[in-house]
Structure formats: C-alpha cells, structure tokens
C-alpha cells in the first residue's frame, strides 16, 4: 500500500472530514492537493516563517493568522474544504505536540498562528 502524500494520520483525516462535512472519499485527494501546493512553496515558507520540526518527518510552518484563507483562495477551495484541511493540520499539530511533550507550547502557537503540516526535507 502506498504511503499517503500528506503528513496527516488517518484517524485525524476521518475526524476532520466529519467535523467539516466534507465527504471522506474526497478528503485524501484534497489533502494531497494542498500538500503539493505547500511543497511547491516550501522555499518561501522556509524563508518567511518560523518552522517547528515534528515527528514522522513532518515540519510545521507557523504562518500568520488567516493564511489558510489565502491558501483556500489560491486553490479554489470551498469553505468546507478549507475548514477540513485546516482542521486536519491543526489536529495533527496538537497530537504531535502531545507526543513531544510540548502541548502547552503548541497550543499557544495556535492562538496566534495558522499552522501548516509539511512533509519534512531532511
């Protein structure tokens, strides 16, 4: 079985799709499209934003609040699609914060930043 093309765990994908009312069979492709966009803009993200290294070869880009709106517009995502992708990235960030015993720090980051999970380049 092929690895997913995005750094979001399966359980989180299911939860995000359900909470945002996006059909679960569409969410993997949607997350893949967004990940392709994030990777294509990796140099800009690395230059302009703080990055947090996470587990499982995932990096988190800490962008300005509202950045998901820009991505949604750029990719032509519906409000529900954008919400599902944002929820998935946030939930993965929160889970990884607990894994790294940095939950409080990660929660504080979410209060002021949009967080984007990007497959790490190591």
Phi, psi and omega in degrees: 000135182287147176291148177296154183268023179210154186269038181248129181288152185305315180299322179291322177301313180299314181295315181296318179296319179294314182294328182263001180059045174251133179305129185299332180287345179266338187295319178301317178295321179297313177297324177295317178299315181295318180297322176300317178297313181298317179295320180296333181256016185303317181299319178295315179298317180296326183281324190257344187228155173294147178234139176243126177282132179244181177283173174058037179057042177242135170248150176245128176264129180259094183266172179295153177301135183097358182297328178298329176298318179296316179296315179301317178294313181302320183265358180068037181278144172289166178301318180294318179297314179299318179297318180297315180295314179300314180300319180296315180294318179296313182297321178293319178299315179296317179298316180292328175299320177292319179299323182270004183057042179229030187303315182297316179298316181294320178298318179297322178300318182294339179290336185233354185226154164270138183245133181241123177272124182230137176302128185291148172254100184244000000 
